[in-house]
Amino acid sequence: QVRLVESGGGSVQAGGSLRLSCAASGRTFITSTYNMGWFRQSPGKEREFVAAISRIGGSTSYADSVKGRFTISRGNVKNTVYLQMNSLKPEDTAVYHCAADQKYTSAVLTTRGEYDYWGPGTQVTVSS
C-alpha cells in the first residue's frame, strides 16, 4: 500500500513563497518510478490540476494559472516530491493534495482520474 503525506502548507501574504513536500511510503516507494502530481481544492470547487511530473523522462506540466510561479521537482531523497510556490496570490488559497500513479508512461498525467494514490492534503492560505 502506498501512503502519501503532504507538509509545508501555511499562511502567507500575497507575493510570498511556500514549498510543499510530499513524502511517500510503502512498497519501497521511489518517486522516480511513479508519475507524481499536485492538485488543489478550494471550498465549493472541484479539485483542480496544479502541476505534474512524468515517470519516464521527467517531463512537467503546469496549470496556466500557476505557470511561471510554481515548480514541481523530485527530491534527492527518493521518496519525496516538492512543489515550490512563488509569487503567491489569494486565489492560490486551497488544500493542496499530492497524487501518485505507477503507469509506465512518458506522458504527464493531468487529470484526477489518472492517479491511484492521494494524500490527505495541506492547507495553503494567501492573504492580500
HUVENJO-V53898 format. One record per residue. N is the residue number from 1. OMEGA is omega in radians with two decimals (NA if undefined). BURIAL is I if it has 9 or more other ideal C-beta (glycine too) atoms within 8 Angstrom, else O. Layout:
n;omega;burial
N;OMEGA;BURIAL
N;OMEGA;BURIAL
This chain:
n;omega;burial
1;3.12;O
2;3.10;I
3;3.12;O
4;3.12;I
5;3.13;I
6;3.04;I
7;3.07;O
8;3.09;I
9;3.12;I
10;-3.14;O
11;3.13;O
12;3.04;I
13;3.09;O
14;-3.09;I
15;-3.13;O
16;-3.09;O
17;2.99;I
18;3.00;I
19;3.09;I
20;3.08;I
21;3.04;I
22;3.12;I
23;-3.10;I
24;3.09;I
25;3.11;O
26;3.08;O
27;3.10;O
28;-3.05;O
29;3.03;I
30;-3.00;O
31;-3.12;I
32;3.08;O
33;3.10;O
34;2.85;I
35;-3.09;I
36;-3.13;I
37;3.00;I
38;3.08;I
39;3.10;I
40;-3.13;I
41;3.06;I
42;-3.14;O
43;3.10;O
44;-3.12;O
45;3.06;O
46;3.02;O
47;-3.04;O
48;3.12;I
49;3.07;I
50;-3.07;I
51;3.11;I
52;3.10;I
53;-3.03;I
54;3.10;I
55;-3.10;I
56;3.07;O
57;3.11;O
58;3.07;O
59;-3.13;I
60;3.08;I
61;-3.10;O
62;2.97;I
63;-3.12;I
64;-3.06;O
65;-3.10;O
66;-3.08;I
67;-3.13;O
68;3.13;O
69;-3.10;O
70;3.08;I
71;3.06;O
72;3.13;I
73;3.03;O
74;-3.12;I
75;3.03;I
76;2.98;O
77;-2.89;O
78;-3.05;O
79;-3.06;I
80;3.01;I
81;-3.05;I
82;2.95;I
83;3.08;I
84;-3.09;I
85;3.13;I
86;3.11;O
87;-3.07;O
88;-3.13;I
89;3.10;O
90;-3.14;O
91;3.03;O
92;3.13;I
93;-3.08;O
94;2.90;I
95;-3.09;I
96;-3.11;I
97;3.02;I
98;3.13;I
99;-3.12;I
100;3.09;I
101;-3.01;I
102;3.12;I
103;-3.13;O
104;-3.06;O
105;3.02;I
106;3.10;O
107;3.09;O
108;-3.09;I
109;-3.02;I
110;3.13;O
111;-3.07;O
112;-3.04;O
113;-3.12;O
114;-3.07;I
115;-3.11;I
116;-3.02;O
117;-3.08;I
118;2.99;O
119;-3.10;I
120;3.08;O
121;3.06;I
122;-3.06;I
123;3.01;I
124;3.13;I
125;-3.13;O
126;-3.12;I
127;-3.10;O
128;NA;O
